[in-house]
Amino acid sequence: SSGFTIAQSANEQQQLVYDQGKYSWPFQIFLTEDLPPTINDHRSYPRVRYYLQVILDKISYRSNTKETPYLNIFPRVNLLQNPQCLISTTFNNKNKKDVILKGTLNKSGIIPGESITGTLEIENPRKVLIKCIYVTLFQNYEIGSDSRRLKIFETTLPEIVNLKNEQIREPFSIIIPPNILPPSYK
């Protein structure tokens, strides 16, 4: 926490006096590169919040004017500088009925508003009815000993509904909502 003065009298004994009117003082604040993103959901704990405090220090017999607007801090993540985010990733799982789900995502780093594209392969040797495939995006976070898992987005794949096929191969593309929470951060 640090502060700075935007305007003050050259002599501490004198008061800084302005005529009635509107005044503005441009200023800039440089943020360090390692600030964690804002997490300000009133339903969850812990929270990470940032605010800017502006105080108009008046003469002693009047109270100060104070404004405290909240700021949202989102780290800039340049995926081109993180080559591991641009590499395709695979996953697979098998359930009790021997249905094998394999998938490939075109990359593991996704920016809000961008599409996740990939391919699903399903091996269904018993021809079990597959009602639908849900795709859910979760956000996990750990701060100290606290952790939380939030469902951000969920959809179903429209081409895989009520199927009993032995083999299914389906490409997919899902647009990630542009207003999701901040990016991954260590």
NORTAUR-V163853 format. One record per pair of residues at least 4 apart in sequence whose ideal C-beta (glycine too) atoms are under 8 Angstrom apart, sorted by sequence separation. I is the first residue (numbers start at 1). J is the second residue. If there is no record, write none. Layout:
# NORTAUR-V163853
i/j
I/J
I/J
This chain:
# NORTAUR-V163853
i/j
10/14
31/35
58/62
78/82
82/86
83/87
94/98
95/99
110/114
124/128
142/146
143/147
176/180
9/14
18/23
39/44
58/63
77/82
94/99
142/147
156/161
163/168
9/15
41/47
58/64
79/85
80/86
94/100
95/101
110/116
124/130
141/147
9/16
39/46
40/47
57/64
58/65
79/86
93/100
94/101
140/147
141/148
8/16
39/47
40/48
56/64
92/100
93/101
122/130
140/148
160/168
7/16
39/48
40/49
55/64
56/65
92/101
140/149
38/48
55/65
56/66
92/102
106/116
139/149
160/170
37/48
38/49
55/66
91/102
92/103
105/116
106/117
138/149
139/150
159/170
36/48
38/50
54/66
55/67
90/102
91/103
105/117
106/118
138/150
53/66
54/67
90/103
105/118
120/133
138/151
139/152
157/170
159/172
53/67
54/68
90/104
91/105
104/118
137/151
138/152
35/50
53/68
54/69
89/104
90/105
103/118
104/119
136/151
137/152
157/172
52/68
88/104
89/105
103/119
137/153
51/68
52/69
88/105
103/120
136/153
137/154
7/25
51/69
88/106
89/107
102/120
103/121
136/154
6/25
51/70
52/71
88/107
89/108
101/120
102/121
135/154
155/174
50/70
51/71
87/107
88/108
101/121
102/122
134/154
135/155
6/27
49/70
50/71
86/107
87/108
101/122
102/123
134/155
135/156
50/72
85/107
100/122
134/156
135/157
29/52
50/73
85/108
86/109
99/122
100/123
133/156
153/176
84/108
85/109
99/123
100/124
132/156
133/157
153/177
84/109
99/124
132/157
152/177
82/109
98/125
99/126
133/160
153/180
98/126
132/160
152/180
97/126
99/128
132/161
152/181
40/70
79/109
130/160
131/161
132/162
97/128
99/130
131/162
150/181
40/72
77/109
79/111
130/162
38/71
129/162
130/163
38/72
77/111
129/163
130/164
38/73
129/164
37/73
38/74
128/164
36/73
37/74
120/157
127/164
135/172
35/73
37/75
122/160
127/165
130/168
36/75
127/166
135/174
137/176
35/75
120/160
124/164
124/165
125/166
139/180
31/73
33/75
124/166
139/181
122/165
123/166
124/167
137/180
15/59
123/167
124/168
122/167
121/167
122/168
121/168
122/169
120/168
121/169
122/170
120/169
3/53
119/169
120/170
119/170
119/171
120/172
118/171
119/172
117/171
118/172
117/172
117/173
116/173
117/174
115/173
116/174
115/174
115/175
116/176
114/175
115/176
113/175
114/176
113/176
112/176
113/177
111/176
112/177
113/178
110/176
112/178
112/179
112/180
111/183
48/143
46/143
46/144
46/146
45/146
39/141
39/143
44/148
44/150
77/183
75/182
77/184
74/182
75/183
41/150
73/182
74/183
75/185
39/181
39/182
37/181
38/182
37/182
37/183
37/185
36/185
